[in-house]
Amino acid sequence: METVREDVEEYSYREVRLPSLIPVVPEPELERETGERRRGRDILIAVDHGHNSKHAFDWALIHLCRLADTIHLIHSVSSVKNEVVYEISQSLMEKLAVEAFQVAMVRSVARIVEGDPGKVICKEAERIKPAAVVLGTRGRSLIKSVLQGSVGEYCLHNCKSAPIVIVPGKDAGDESLI
């Protein structure tokens, strides 16, 4: 566990060791592709244990990721010191990393961060400088979203370093992607 101090605010995080089942893939040698595609992009995907988050993850793998990209999986928790929470979150990250490699052949980096989800996503986007930030939404009405607050809405207004992609849930009419 490490603590990062940016300006006045501190936040704690733990890197997740992803399974060694995923082979180390060398950079692809694509002669006809542009330099950006060869280097790959960083894509930040905010995940949790909900089905809308999984739907957003699947959407990103199918519609956004390409060979040589790196997916940064971010999960916000109340305390990174709680071993039970960490182990449950780690198993989620491992499962998603294996799926990302099997479906899109992309590399994954995972981090469990302590704090409010909206603030955590924006801070990590500032740190990573990704090509896009992907997160799911519950699809609440405008009134409920304003009254109760929304992580997607917070990120849309406060994350300036990358475009935000908010993927509506399956209930919005889209069938399962994978």
N, C-alpha and C positions, 0 to 999 in steps of 0.2 A: 504494500500500500504506500502510496506517495501523496504528499500534499503539495499543491501548486499554488503559489502566491502570485496573483495578477493584480496589479494596482493595490487595492486595499483588501479585496475579497479573496478568501482562500477556499479551495475545494479539494476534496479527497477523491482518489480513484484507485482502482486496482486493474492491472492488465490481466487479461484472461489468456491462459495458455491453451491454445487450440489443439485439437487432436493431431497426433503425428500420422494419422491415416492419410492425410492429405499430402500427396507428394509435392516436393518442391519443383515447380515448373520454371524452366528458364524463360527469359524474355523471348517472345515469338519473333522470328525473323520474317517480317512481311515486307518484301521489297516494294510492292506497289502501294502500300499504305503510307499515310502521312506520319510525320514524326510524333505527333500527339497520340495517335492511335497506338504506335509502337510502345511508347512510354506508358501508356495507360493513364487513367484518371483516378482520382480519389472520389468515392461516393459515400456519403455519410447516411446511414440508415438507422433511425431511432426505433428500437424494438422494445416490446414488453411481452407479457404472457397472454395478451388478448388476441382474438382472432382477427381483428382489424389491423393490428400490427403485422401479423403473419401475411395477411392479404397485401399490405403495402410492400413487404419484403418480396413476395412472389412477383408483384407488379414490377418492382425495380429490376429483378433478375431477368424478366422477360423483355421489358420495354427499354431499359436504360443501360444495363451492363453489357460490356463487350469484352472480348479477349484482351488480356493484359491490364484490366482495371483492378483496383483494390477497393474492397468494400470495408468501410469502418463501421462496425456494429457498436452502437452506444445504448446502454441500458441505465436508466436512472433509478437509484434505490435510496431508501431513507438512511441507511448506514452501511458502509462498506466493511465495518468491523464485525458485523453479524455474520458468522460462518454459515448458518443455515440459509440466509438470504443469498450470500455469495455463491454457495454451491448450487442452489436452484437456478440462479442467473447464469452461472457458468455452464450448466448442462444445456440451457436454452441456447446460449451462444455457440457451443460446440455443435449442436444439432443444426443450427442455421449455417454455420461455416461449412459443414460437410455438404449440406444441400446446395449451397452456393457453388461449391466446386463441382458437384455432380451435374448441376443444371447449366451453369454458365461458364464453368472453368475459370472462375475469378478467385483471386486471393482474398482472404479475410483477415482483418485485425479487429480484436474485440476489446472493449473497455467498459467496466462497470464504474459509474460515477455517482458520487453521493450528492444529493441536492434536488431542487425543484426541477422537474423534467424540462420545462421551457428554457430555463436559464442554463441548464446543463447542455442542451442541444446547441444553443447559441454560442456558448463558450467553446465547445468542441469544434463547432464550425469555424470559429475564429482561429483556433489552433491549427486545424487541418487544412483549411482553405480548399474545401472540396468543390468539385464541378457541380454538385447538386446535393441537397439535403432532402431525404425522403422520409415521410412519416404518415401514419394512418390516422384516420379520424373516425369518430363514432357516428358522425352524421346527425348530430343533434340540430334542432331547429335554431334559428337565429336568436330567438329570445332566450332559450336555455343556454346557448353558447355565451351570450352576453352576461347573463345572470351568474352562471356557474364558472365562467372562464373556460378557456380552451388552450391546450398546448399548441395546437396548430395555429391558432390565431395569434398567440404570443410570439411564436417563431416567425410568422409572416411579417409582423410589425417590428421585431427587434433583431432579427438575424440579417445583417447587411452584407456578409461575406460570400453568400452563395444563393442561387435561386432555390426556392422552397417548392417541393412537390408534395402536395397533400393528396393522398390517394383515398377516395371515399371507400367505405366498407362494402362488403358483398351485398348488403341489404339495399344499396343504392341502385341495384339493377345489374351489376356485373357478376357473372358466374365465376366459379373457381377457375383460376388461370392455369394451374399445374395439375 
